Amino acid sequence: MQTFDRTDLKILDALQKDGTRSTADIAQAVGLSQSPCWRRISLLEESGVIRRRVALLDRHQLGLSVLVFATVKLASHGWESLPKFKEQVVSFPEVLQCYLVMGDTDFVLLVATPTIEDYNTFIQKRLSQVPGVQSIESRIVMEEAKNTTEVPLELLRAAR
């Protein structure tokens, strides 16, 4: 694991709050000149700490009102079944997130669709048709209490 000083953490915080900020703006906010700030950002990108910069879209505004956590149990857990399932399911555009988990299910998927009927179609015609699927349980999100992409940087200790 990489260690970060306070300046790195300030830069990361600024970028994760608004990835469109200019290097000059970030440099001023963290107390650096533009060139060293740009070098630090470049190093954070090269090391993979900053994976990419994106626009966060409002799914409601785009008509994707239904959000569902689907838990999937596979019939077998051979060395081929997990990667094959994962490879196929991550290609489905409805699947926003896919996690391999421990416990009584194998995968947790976060799925977005315009309507419950569309989710039903997704389950019947796509997800349940993936080879090896034994069972699927769905939990429809009634309200989003918290939804963030920000990493809790305050939990990290800055290197001195």
C-alpha positions as CSV (number, residue, x, y, z in Angstrom):
1,M,0.0,0.0,0.0
2,Q,1.2,3.5,-0.9
3,T,1.6,6.1,1.7
4,F,0.4,9.7,1.1
5,D,1.3,13.0,2.7
6,R,-1.2,15.6,3.7
7,T,-0.8,17.4,0.4
8,D,-1.6,14.2,-1.6
9,L,-4.7,13.6,0.5
10,K,-5.8,17.2,-0.1
11,I,-5.3,16.8,-3.8
12,L,-7.3,13.6,-3.8
13,D,-10.1,15.1,-1.8
14,A,-10.3,18.1,-4.2
15,L,-10.4,15.8,-7.2
16,Q,-12.9,13.4,-5.9
17,K,-15.3,16.2,-5.0
18,D,-14.9,17.8,-8.4
19,G,-12.8,16.1,-11.1
20,T,-13.3,19.1,-13.4
21,R,-11.2,21.4,-11.3
22,S,-8.1,22.8,-13.0
23,T,-4.6,22.0,-11.8
24,A,-4.1,25.7,-11.0
25,D,-7.3,25.8,-8.9
26,I,-6.3,22.6,-7.0
27,A,-2.7,23.9,-6.5
28,Q,-4.1,27.1,-5.0
29,A,-6.4,25.1,-2.7
30,V,-3.7,22.9,-1.4
31,G,-0.9,25.5,-1.1
32,L,1.3,24.4,-4.0
33,S,2.4,26.0,-7.2
34,Q,0.9,24.6,-10.4
35,S,3.9,22.6,-11.6
36,P,4.5,20.5,-8.5
37,C,0.7,20.0,-8.1
38,W,0.5,18.7,-11.7
39,R,3.5,16.4,-11.1
40,R,1.7,15.0,-8.0
41,I,-1.5,14.4,-9.8
42,S,0.4,12.7,-12.7
43,L,2.1,10.4,-10.2
44,L,-1.2,9.6,-8.5
45,E,-2.7,8.7,-12.0
46,E,0.4,6.7,-13.1
47,S,0.3,4.7,-9.8
48,G,-3.4,3.9,-10.3
49,V,-4.6,5.7,-7.2
50,I,-6.6,7.9,-9.5
51,R,-8.1,5.4,-11.9
52,R,-10.0,7.9,-14.1
53,R,-12.0,11.0,-14.0
54,V,-15.7,10.7,-14.9
55,A,-19.0,12.6,-14.9
56,L,-21.6,11.3,-12.3
57,L,-25.0,11.0,-14.0
58,D,-28.4,11.2,-12.3
59,R,-30.1,7.9,-13.2
60,H,-33.5,9.3,-12.2
61,Q,-33.1,12.1,-14.7
62,L,-32.2,9.5,-17.3
63,G,-35.3,7.4,-16.6
64,L,-33.6,4.6,-14.7
65,S,-35.9,4.8,-11.6
66,V,-35.7,1.2,-10.4
67,L,-32.6,0.1,-8.4
68,V,-32.3,-3.5,-7.2
69,F,-29.8,-5.5,-5.3
70,A,-29.9,-9.0,-6.8
71,T,-28.1,-11.8,-4.9
72,V,-27.1,-14.8,-7.0
73,K,-26.2,-18.3,-5.9
74,L,-24.5,-20.5,-8.4
75,A,-25.1,-24.3,-8.6
76,S,-21.3,-25.1,-8.5
77,H,-18.2,-23.3,-7.4
78,G,-15.6,-24.9,-9.7
79,W,-12.7,-22.9,-10.9
80,E,-14.5,-22.2,-14.1
81,S,-18.0,-21.3,-12.9
82,L,-17.2,-18.1,-11.0
83,P,-15.1,-16.4,-13.7
84,K,-17.5,-17.5,-16.4
85,F,-20.5,-16.1,-14.6
86,K,-18.7,-12.8,-13.8
87,E,-17.5,-12.4,-17.4
88,Q,-21.0,-12.7,-18.7
89,V,-22.9,-10.7,-16.1
90,V,-20.5,-7.7,-16.2
91,S,-21.4,-7.3,-19.9
92,F,-25.0,-6.6,-19.1
93,P,-25.6,-2.8,-19.2
94,E,-28.3,-3.1,-16.5
95,V,-25.6,-4.2,-14.0
96,L,-24.0,-1.2,-12.4
97,Q,-21.9,-3.1,-9.8
98,C,-21.0,-6.8,-9.4
99,Y,-19.4,-8.2,-6.3
100,L,-18.2,-11.8,-5.5
101,V,-19.0,-12.3,-1.9
102,M,-18.6,-14.9,0.9
103,G,-21.6,-16.4,2.6
104,D,-24.8,-18.0,1.5
105,T,-24.8,-16.3,-1.9
106,D,-22.0,-15.9,-4.4
107,F,-22.6,-12.6,-6.1
108,V,-24.3,-9.3,-5.2
109,L,-25.3,-7.2,-8.2
110,L,-26.6,-3.7,-8.3
111,V,-29.1,-3.4,-11.2
112,A,-30.8,-0.3,-12.6
113,T,-33.8,-0.4,-15.0
114,P,-36.5,2.0,-16.0
115,T,-39.4,0.0,-14.6
116,I,-40.1,-3.1,-12.5
117,E,-41.3,-4.8,-15.7
118,D,-37.9,-4.1,-17.3
119,Y,-36.2,-5.6,-14.2
120,N,-38.5,-8.7,-14.5
121,T,-37.5,-9.0,-18.2
122,F,-33.8,-8.7,-17.3
123,I,-34.2,-11.5,-14.7
124,Q,-36.2,-13.8,-16.9
125,K,-34.4,-13.4,-20.2
126,R,-30.9,-12.5,-19.2
127,L,-29.7,-13.2,-15.7
128,S,-31.5,-16.5,-15.1
129,Q,-30.3,-17.7,-18.5
130,V,-26.6,-17.5,-17.5
131,P,-25.3,-21.0,-17.1
132,G,-24.8,-22.2,-13.5
133,V,-27.4,-19.8,-11.9
134,Q,-29.2,-21.7,-9.1
135,S,-31.2,-18.9,-7.5
136,I,-31.7,-15.2,-7.6
137,E,-33.1,-13.0,-4.8
138,S,-34.1,-9.4,-5.4
139,R,-34.2,-6.5,-3.0
140,I,-35.8,-3.4,-4.5
141,V,-34.4,-0.1,-3.2
142,M,-37.1,2.0,-1.8
143,E,-35.0,5.0,-0.9
144,E,-31.3,5.9,-1.2
145,A,-30.1,7.1,2.2
146,K,-26.5,7.4,1.0
147,N,-24.9,7.0,-2.3
148,T,-21.4,8.3,-2.8
149,T,-18.3,7.6,-4.8
150,E,-16.0,9.5,-2.4
151,V,-13.4,7.4,-0.6
152,P,-13.2,8.3,3.1
153,L,-9.8,9.9,3.0
154,E,-10.1,11.0,6.6
155,L,-9.6,7.4,7.7
156,L,-6.1,7.4,6.2
157,R,-3.1,8.6,8.1
158,A,-1.0,11.0,6.2
159,A,2.8,10.2,6.1
160,R,4.8,12.9,7.8
